[in-house]
Amino acid sequence: MKTTKIQGNTMLTAGDDYPIHQAATPVAIAGTDRNFYDRFFFNGYSPDGTLFFGGAMGIYPHLNIIDAAFSVTDGVTQRSMFASRNLNHERMDTRVGPISVKIEHPLQRVRLTVADNESGISADLVFTGRAAPIEEPRFTRTNGARTLMDITRMTQNGSYAGHLKIDGKTHDAKGWMGTRDRSWGVRPIGAPDTQPMLPPVPFQFYWLWAPLNFKDYALFFHTNDDSTGAPWNRSALLVPLDGSEPIHLSAPASTLVFKPGTRHASSAQLTGMTPAGPVTVDLQIERTFFMNGIGYTHPTRGHGMYQGEDSLAFETLNVGPSTEAEVGNNHIQALASATLTLPDGRKVEGRGVLEQLIIGPHAPTGFKDIFDLA
């Protein structure tokens, strides 16, 4: 059923039939900032770590655009598809080209589908949370007087059911693990601002994110640091899967060993304190997934970029050391094996990702310029 315009550009949509309003406007209106967005993100990996996928869908109400991407790597190549269309102000229709997202049980089960398409990659994947989602501390960052980021994000580790099909070969996703998140708020999207702040502020961003899966635990760590290494948003949480309360880790910290000629880690250690004693996680990097394969920092298929009324594109990237050294491939999720050492000395093996985006100086790691390398 078509929506009905009530005044000016304000329009009723399907979302207005749900009790989800936060202001005295239709759901199509999300405050006043043109950079408001609402996003789904997924990653998943086979038990042996040979296959890794990422998926994302973004809704940009004030740009009237919805886009999505899905990408798979086997460690040799990374193949991606990008879909975009006009949103038509209808935020409840979460389908873009062959990619769709369906909430089957809020906060617990979500379905990600990629219909057959000319890329040779399709999927029907149902994510089920291993525990309730966590709410990360709110991300708020300004560039001078202008808001750069103001974001809420919830993150959930889980398992998959369903399948992933690549060039006619079907991979059963039973036993696959991964992470999903939902974020919304304000961040740079679409076309860049034509009039930047004065005086110019050199861009600096240091970001690590590690959602990790273990047999009886989930662990979440993230940090945003300034150029001196001081965190402006840092948190770590150990979640027992027996239903007991999550444990916030005090004094969370990270140490990275970098691959020469990159800003990517070859190994890392995360640490924090519980009331019972220290927790340590040792990470060994197994595989690199380039986030521009799902739109992050992509030069032409970036989030919210206008692609026309209905667009579908494909891309293949060869994976290797030279690819990692390229500036445009700086933002990655690194699949890693993980060893969790609990306060009583027990060691638990698991797997997860270490997301890394490091731009500009960061004193503790020795980076001094916008893109100097280890």
Order of alpha helices (4+ residues) and beta strands (2+ residues): beta-beta-beta-beta-beta-beta-beta-beta-beta-beta-beta-beta-beta-beta-beta-beta-beta-beta-beta-beta-beta-beta-beta-alpha-beta-beta
